[in-house]
């Protein structure tokens, strides 16, 4: 089942990230992989910034386009923000230490660049341009993804 939201501006996109963080914290789920899809400028990094701010991060949140991975340590868990745009294929995940990130929250921009990865992630958020701003479609691929998605939409309504 897909849930959709209209995001009227960048603040609304950031707020979706904050609500996602609230849903994750409420589920006390610190091993989670979230796909963030959308064209350039659709709001993937904005959503991530909202997520990290709601988790308590106060420093800068750069896009990991060139570093590929930006880790954020919190009390008892880590959030890893990945940008796979520059990957040629899934084999390049190993040098990134993908398996070493299993015990973290992974926010993955451009997951489609690593064939087969998208279906294995718990939750998929696709951001796209809409007449009044952006739209966000949220799809769960796993039971924990479904629990987070359901909590996200209980928070929203």
N, C-alpha and C positions, 0 to 999 in steps of 0.2 A: 504494500500500500504506500502510495506517495502522498505526502502532505506538502502543501504549497503555501507560501507567504508572499505578500507584496511588501517590498522594502522601498520606502519612498525616497530615502537618501542614504548617505554614508553612515549617518548616526544610527539609522534603523538597522543597517548591516552590522555595525559594531554591537548594537543591542542584541541582535540575534546571537552573536558570538558570546556575549555575556550570559544570555539565557541558556545557551548550550553548556557553558561552564557550570552554571547553577544546577542544571540537570545532571551533569557528570558528578559533581560534588554530592548531590543528594543520593545518587546511586552508589556512592563511595567506590566508583569504578575507575581505577587508575591504570588499567591495562585496556587500552581502547585505540582503535585506528579509525580516523575520520578522513574520508576523501573530500577534498575541496576542488570542485570543478567549475570551469567557466572561462570565458574569453579573457584576454588581457584587459585589466581595468574593471573587471566585473565585481570585485570586492573580496576576493579570497584572503588577501593579507589584511584587509580591514576587519573582516570577521575574526581572523586570528588575533589581531590586536585586542578586540573586544573580549575575546575568550581569555587571553592572558591577563588583561587588566582585572577581569572579574576573579581570576585565580589569585590575584594579589601582586602581580608583577608591576613595578613602577618605573623601570628603566625603558630604554628604547626597544622597539620591536622592528628590526630591519627585515626586509624581505630576504629570504635565503636564496635568491636567484643565483648568486655567484658562489656562495659558500655551500649551497645545497642543503645544509642542515644547521639549524640554530637550536641548541638545547636551553631549556629554562628549568632550573632546579627549584622545587618548592619543598616544604616540610613533608617528607615521606613519599614524594613522587616527583617524576620529571615529565615535562611536556617537551616533545621534540617537534619542531616545525620544519618540514621538509618541502623543498621545491624541486620537482623532478623534471622541470621543463628542459633542461640541458642534457638529460639522459638520452642515449640512443636506443637502449633496450633494457630489459629487466636484469640482464647479467651485471649491469653497473650498480645494482643495489648492494651487492656483496661488499665492494670496496667502501661503501658508505657505512657498513656495519649494521645493515638492516636487521639481522637476527638479534644483534645485541640490544636493539631497541624494543624488543618484545614486552618488557616489563615497564612500559611507559605509555603515556598518551601520545599518539602520533597524529599530527595534523598534516595531511599530505596534499600539497598543491600539485596539480598536473599528474595524478596517478595513472592516467591512461598512457603515459610515456613508458611505463613498465608493463608490458603485456601480461595479462593474467592477474595483476595486482588488485585491480579495482574490485573484482568480485570477492576477494578475500577480506576486504576492509569492513569494519562493523557498520559504518554509517556513511552515506554519501550525501553531500550537500552540493547541489548544482545551482550556481548563480548565473542569471542571464538578464539581459536588458529587457525592460518592459516599458510600456507607454508612460507610466507614472514613476519610473525609477528602475528598480530591479525586482526580479522575482527569485525566490529560493525554493527549490524542490528538495525535499528531504526523504531519503529512502533508506530503510534498514535492511542490512544483508544478513545479520546474525541476531540471536536472541538478545544479547546485551545491546546491540544497536537498536533493536525494537524498543527495549525498555527505556533507553535514553531518548529516542524519538518520541515515545509516548509521554514521557515526563516533560520534554521540551514543549510539547503542544498543550499539556495541562497547565504549564506555567504561562503560556501565551494566552490562554482563554479562561 
